[in-house]
Amino acid sequence: MRKYLIIIEKTKTGYSAYVPDLPGCIATGSTKERTEKYIYEAIQFHLEGLKESNIPIPVNKTEAGHVFVAV
């Protein structure tokens, strides 16, 4: 089992998500919850495609955090 960072962004029409450690793995949805479901499915599909093509699964390198700044 691997853990992947997903980035979710608000758009004009809903939400979009991508996985920095899996280039090309993206999803969109009308709600944040749907987008999270779709990106999970996209990750599974992406990894299956890599396995079928005998391409090594990328190592997780991306981390995230928050920085609080006074403005």
N, CA, C and O atoms as a GROMACS GRO file, in nm:
protein
  284
    1MET      N    1   0.085  -0.118   0.000
    1MET     CA    2   0.000   0.000   0.000
    1MET      C    3   0.089   0.124   0.000
    1MET      O    4   0.190   0.129   0.071
    2ARG      N    5   0.051   0.221  -0.079
    2ARG     CA    6   0.126   0.348  -0.085
    2ARG      C    7   0.035   0.464  -0.052
    2ARG      O    8  -0.087   0.457  -0.067
    3LYS      N    9   0.097   0.570  -0.006
    3LYS     CA   10   0.024   0.692   0.028
    3LYS      C   11   0.064   0.799  -0.072
    3LYS      O   12   0.184   0.824  -0.092
    4TYR      N   13  -0.034   0.863  -0.136
    4TYR     CA   14  -0.007   0.968  -0.234
    4TYR      C   15  -0.071   1.099  -0.190
    4TYR      O   16  -0.186   1.103  -0.146
    5LEU      N   17   0.005   1.205  -0.204
    5LEU     CA   18  -0.047   1.339  -0.181
    5LEU      C   19  -0.135   1.377  -0.299
    5LEU      O   20  -0.095   1.362  -0.414
    6ILE      N   21  -0.254   1.427  -0.269
    6ILE     CA   22  -0.339   1.482  -0.376
    6ILE      C   23  -0.358   1.631  -0.350
    6ILE      O   24  -0.367   1.675  -0.235
    7ILE      N   25  -0.363   1.706  -0.457
    7ILE     CA   26  -0.387   1.850  -0.449
    7ILE      C   27  -0.527   1.874  -0.506
    7ILE      O   28  -0.556   1.835  -0.619
    8ILE      N   29  -0.612   1.938  -0.427
    8ILE     CA   30  -0.748   1.970  -0.471
    8ILE      C   31  -0.760   2.121  -0.480
    8ILE      O   32  -0.724   2.193  -0.386
    9GLU      N   33  -0.810   2.168  -0.594
    9GLU     CA   34  -0.825   2.311  -0.615
    9GLU      C   35  -0.968   2.343  -0.654
    9GLU      O   36  -1.031   2.269  -0.730
   10LYS      N   37  -1.019   2.453  -0.602
   10LYS     CA   38  -1.152   2.502  -0.640
   10LYS      C   39  -1.142   2.565  -0.777
   10LYS      O   40  -1.048   2.638  -0.806
   11THR      N   41  -1.240   2.536  -0.863
   11THR     CA   42  -1.246   2.596  -0.996
   11THR      C   43  -1.377   2.673  -1.010
   11THR      O   44  -1.458   2.676  -0.918
   12LYS      N   45  -1.397   2.734  -1.124
   12LYS     CA   46  -1.522   2.808  -1.148
   12LYS      C   47  -1.643   2.716  -1.149
   12LYS      O   48  -1.754   2.758  -1.115
   13THR      N   49  -1.622   2.592  -1.189
   13THR     CA   50  -1.736   2.499  -1.204
   13THR      C   51  -1.737   2.384  -1.106
   13THR      O   52  -1.826   2.300  -1.112
   14GLY      N   53  -1.641   2.378  -1.015
   14GLY     CA   54  -1.635   2.268  -0.919
   14GLY      C   55  -1.497   2.256  -0.859
   14GLY      O   56  -1.445   2.351  -0.801
   15TYR      N   57  -1.438   2.139  -0.874
   15TYR     CA   58  -1.306   2.112  -0.817
   15TYR      C   59  -1.223   2.030  -0.915
   15TYR      O   60  -1.276   1.958  -0.999
   16SER      N   61  -1.092   2.043  -0.903
   16SER     CA   62  -1.000   1.959  -0.979
   16SER      C   63  -0.896   1.906  -0.881
   16SER      O   64  -0.869   1.967  -0.778
   17ALA      N   65  -0.838   1.792  -0.916
   17ALA     CA   66  -0.737   1.731  -0.831
   17ALA      C   67  -0.628   1.669  -0.917
   17ALA      O   68  -0.652   1.627  -1.030
   18TYR      N   69  -0.508   1.665  -0.861
   18TYR     CA   70  -0.398   1.597  -0.928
   18TYR      C   71  -0.304   1.538  -0.824
   18TYR      O   72  -0.310   1.572  -0.706
   19VAL      N   73  -0.217   1.449  -0.872
   19VAL     CA   74  -0.123   1.379  -0.786
   19VAL      C   75   0.018   1.416  -0.832
   19VAL      O   76   0.062   1.369  -0.938
   20PRO      N   77   0.091   1.498  -0.758
   20PRO     CA   78   0.223   1.543  -0.801
   20PRO      C   79   0.320   1.428  -0.832
   20PRO      O   80   0.405   1.442  -0.920
   21ASP      N   81   0.309   1.317  -0.761
   21ASP     CA   82   0.401   1.205  -0.782
   21ASP      C   83   0.359   1.113  -0.896
   21ASP      O   84   0.432   1.020  -0.930
   22LEU      N   85   0.242   1.138  -0.956
   22LEU     CA   86   0.194   1.058  -1.069
   22LEU      C   87   0.155   1.153  -1.182
   22LEU      O   88   0.036   1.181  -1.202
   23PRO      N   89   0.252   1.202  -1.257
   23PRO     CA   90   0.223   1.297  -1.365
   23PRO      C   91   0.114   1.246  -1.459
   23PRO      O   92   0.117   1.131  -1.504
   24GLY      N   93   0.017   1.333  -1.486
   24GLY     CA   94  -0.093   1.298  -1.574
   24GLY      C   95  -0.213   1.238  -1.504
   24GLY      O   96  -0.316   1.214  -1.566
   25CYS      N   97  -0.202   1.214  -1.374
   25CYS     CA   98  -0.312   1.157  -1.298
   25CYS      C   99  -0.395   1.272  -1.241
   25CYS      O  100  -0.355   1.338  -1.145
   26ILE      N  101  -0.513   1.294  -1.301
   26ILE     CA  102  -0.599   1.406  -1.263
   26ILE      C  103  -0.744   1.362  -1.253
   26ILE      O  104  -0.780   1.255  -1.301
   27ALA      N  105  -0.825   1.445  -1.192
   27ALA     CA  106  -0.970   1.421  -1.185
   27ALA      C  107  -1.040   1.553  -1.160
   27ALA      O  108  -0.981   1.647  -1.106
   28THR      N  109  -1.166   1.558  -1.199
   28THR     CA  110  -1.249   1.676  -1.172
   28THR      C  111  -1.385   1.630  -1.121
   28THR      O  112  -1.426   1.517  -1.145
   29GLY      N  113  -1.453   1.720  -1.052
   29GLY     CA  114  -1.586   1.688  -1.003
   29GLY      C  115  -1.660   1.813  -0.963
   29GLY      O  116  -1.601   1.919  -0.944
   30SER      N  117  -1.790   1.799  -0.950
   30SER     CA  118  -1.874   1.915  -0.914
   30SER      C  119  -1.865   1.949  -0.766
   30SER      O  120  -1.891   2.062  -0.726
   31THR      N  121  -1.827   1.850  -0.684
   31THR     CA  122  -1.809   1.874  -0.540
   31THR      C  123  -1.672   1.822  -0.497
   31THR      O  124  -1.609   1.743  -0.569
   32LYS      N  125  -1.628   1.866  -0.382
   32LYS     CA  126  -1.500   1.818  -0.330
   32LYS      C  127  -1.505   1.668  -0.304
   32LYS      O  128  -1.410   1.596  -0.333
   33GLU      N  129  -1.617   1.621  -0.250
   33GLU     CA  130  -1.632   1.478  -0.219
   33GLU      C  131  -1.624   1.394  -0.345
   33GLU      O  132  -1.557   1.290  -0.346
   34ARG      N  133  -1.692   1.435  -0.451
   34ARG     CA  134  -1.688   1.361  -0.578
   34ARG      C  135  -1.547   1.362  -0.635
   34ARG      O  136  -1.499   1.261  -0.687
   35THR      N  137  -1.482   1.476  -0.626
   35THR     CA  138  -1.346   1.488  -0.678
   35THR      C  139  -1.252   1.394  -0.604
   35THR      O  140  -1.166   1.331  -0.667
   36GLU      N  141  -1.266   1.384  -0.473
   36GLU     CA  142  -1.183   1.292  -0.396
   36GLU      C  143  -1.209   1.148  -0.438
   36GLU      O  144  -1.114   1.069  -0.450
   37LYS      N  145  -1.335   1.112  -0.462
   37LYS     CA  146  -1.368   0.978  -0.509
   37LYS      C  147  -1.306   0.953  -0.646
   37LYS      O  148  -1.247   0.848  -0.669
   38TYR      N  149  -1.320   1.049  -0.735
   38TYR     CA  150  -1.269   1.034  -0.872
   38TYR      C  151  -1.116   1.027  -0.876
   38TYR      O  152  -1.060   0.953  -0.958
   39ILE      N  153  -1.048   1.103  -0.790
   39ILE     CA  154  -0.901   1.099  -0.794
   39ILE      C  155  -0.853   0.966  -0.736
   39ILE      O  156  -0.751   0.913  -0.780
   40TYR      N  157  -0.924   0.911  -0.638
   40TYR     CA  158  -0.889   0.779  -0.587
   40TYR      C  159  -0.899   0.676  -0.698
   40TYR      O  160  -0.810   0.592  -0.716
   41GLU      N  161  -1.008   0.681  -0.774
   41GLU     CA  162  -1.027   0.590  -0.887
   41GLU      C  163  -0.922   0.613  -0.995
   41GLU      O  164  -0.873   0.518  -1.056
   42ALA      N  165  -0.887   0.739  -1.018
   42ALA     CA  166  -0.786   0.772  -1.119
   42ALA      C  167  -0.649   0.717  -1.078
   42ALA      O  168  -0.574   0.668  -1.163
   43ILE      N  169  -0.617   0.725  -0.950
   43ILE     CA  170  -0.489   0.671  -0.902
   43ILE      C  171  -0.485   0.521  -0.924
   43ILE      O  172  -0.385   0.468  -0.972
   44GLN      N  173  -0.592   0.451  -0.888
   44GLN     CA  174  -0.597   0.306  -0.909
   44GLN      C  175  -0.579   0.273  -1.057
   44GLN      O  176  -0.501   0.184  -1.091
   45PHE      N  177  -0.650   0.342  -1.143
   45PHE     CA  178  -0.642   0.318  -1.288
   45PHE      C  179  -0.500   0.347  -1.339
   45PHE      O  180  -0.446   0.270  -1.418
   46HIS      N  181  -0.443   0.455  -1.294
   46HIS     CA  182  -0.308   0.495  -1.335
   46HIS      C  183  -0.206   0.388  -1.296
   46HIS      O  184  -0.123   0.348  -1.377
   47LEU      N  185  -0.212   0.342  -1.171
   47LEU     CA  186  -0.118   0.242  -1.123
   47LEU      C  187  -0.136   0.109  -1.197
   47LEU      O  188  -0.037   0.041  -1.227
   48GLU      N  189  -0.261   0.071  -1.226
   48GLU     CA  190  -0.286  -0.051  -1.304
   48GLU      C  191  -0.223  -0.041  -1.442
   48GLU      O  192  -0.163  -0.137  -1.491
   49GLY      N  193  -0.235   0.076  -1.504
   49GLY     CA  194  -0.176   0.098  -1.636
   49GLY      C  195  -0.025   0.088  -1.633
   49GLY      O  196   0.036   0.031  -1.724
   50LEU      N  197   0.037   0.143  -1.528
   50LEU     CA  198   0.182   0.133  -1.515
   50LEU      C  199   0.224  -0.012  -1.501
   50LEU      O  200   0.320  -0.056  -1.565
   51LYS      N  201   0.152  -0.088  -1.417
   51LYS     CA  202   0.185  -0.229  -1.396
   51LYS      C  203   0.173  -0.307  -1.527
   51LYS      O  204   0.262  -0.384  -1.562
   52GLU      N  205   0.062  -0.287  -1.599
   52GLU     CA  206   0.039  -0.358  -1.725
   52GLU      C  207   0.146  -0.325  -1.829
   52GLU      O  208   0.178  -0.409  -1.914
   53SER      N  209   0.200  -0.205  -1.824
   53SER     CA  210   0.303  -0.163  -1.919
   53SER      C  211   0.444  -0.190  -1.869
   53SER      O  212   0.542  -0.151  -1.932
   54ASN      N  213   0.453  -0.258  -1.755
   54ASN     CA  214   0.583  -0.287  -1.693
   54ASN      C  215   0.667  -0.162  -1.668
   54ASN      O  216   0.789  -0.163  -1.684
   55ILE      N  217   0.600  -0.055  -1.629
   55ILE     CA  218   0.666   0.071  -1.594
   55ILE      C  219   0.672   0.078  -1.442
   55ILE      O  220   0.570   0.057  -1.375
   56PRO      N  221   0.789   0.106  -1.386
   56PRO     CA  222   0.800   0.112  -1.239
   56PRO      C  223   0.706   0.218  -1.180
   56PRO      O  224   0.689   0.326  -1.236
   57ILE      N  225   0.646   0.184  -1.068
   57ILE     CA  226   0.559   0.280  -0.998
   57ILE      C  227   0.648   0.383  -0.930
   57ILE      O  228   0.738   0.346  -0.854
   58PRO      N  229   0.625   0.512  -0.957
   58PRO     CA  230   0.710   0.616  -0.898
   58PRO      C  231   0.708   0.614  -0.745
   58PRO      O  232   0.606   0.585  -0.682
   59VAL      N  233   0.822   0.645  -0.688
   59VAL     CA  234   0.835   0.655  -0.543
   59VAL      C  235   0.772   0.786  -0.498
   59VAL      O  236   0.785   0.888  -0.566
   60ASN      N  237   0.705   0.783  -0.385
   60ASN     CA  238   0.644   0.904  -0.331
   60ASN      C  239   0.754   1.000  -0.286
   60ASN      O  240   0.839   0.963  -0.204
   61LYS      N  241   0.753   1.121  -0.338
   61LYS     CA  242   0.853   1.221  -0.301
   61LYS      C  243   0.792   1.349  -0.247
   61LYS      O  244   0.860   1.428  -0.182
   62THR      N  245   0.665   1.370  -0.273
   62THR     CA  246   0.600   1.496  -0.241
   62THR      C  247   0.540   1.495  -0.101
   62THR      O  248   0.477   1.398  -0.060
   63GLU      N  249   0.562   1.604  -0.029
   63GLU     CA  250   0.502   1.624   0.102
   63GLU      C  251   0.433   1.759   0.103
   63GLU      O  252   0.459   1.843   0.016
   64ALA      N  253   0.346   1.780   0.197
   64ALA     CA  254   0.276   1.908   0.206
   64ALA      C  255   0.270   1.952   0.352
   64ALA      O  256   0.282   1.872   0.445
   65GLY      N  257   0.254   2.078   0.368
   65GLY     CA  258   0.240   2.134   0.501
   65GLY      C  259   0.180   2.274   0.489
   65GLY      O  260   0.151   2.321   0.380
   66HIS      N  261   0.164   2.337   0.600
   66HIS     CA  262   0.111   2.473   0.604
   66HIS      C  263   0.211   2.563   0.674
   66HIS      O  264   0.280   2.522   0.767
   67VAL      N  265   0.216   2.686   0.629
   67VAL     CA  266   0.297   2.788   0.694
   67VAL      C  267   0.203   2.903   0.726
   67VAL      O  268   0.130   2.950   0.639
   68PHE      N  269   0.204   2.947   0.848
   68PHE     CA  270   0.120   3.059   0.889
   68PHE      C  271   0.203   3.188   0.885
   68PHE      O  272   0.312   3.194   0.941
   69VAL      N  273   0.151   3.288   0.818
   69VAL     CA  274   0.222   3.415   0.798
   69VAL      C  275   0.130   3.528   0.840
   69VAL      O  276   0.015   3.533   0.799
   70ALA      N  277   0.180   3.618   0.921
   70ALA     CA  278   0.103   3.736   0.962
   70ALA      C  279   0.103   3.836   0.847
   70ALA      O  280   0.208   3.867   0.790
   71VAL      N  281  -0.015   3.887   0.814
   71VAL     CA  282  -0.025   3.990   0.708
   71VAL      C  283  -0.094   4.112   0.759
   71VAL      O  284  -0.111   4.209   0.685
   0.00000   0.00000   0.00000
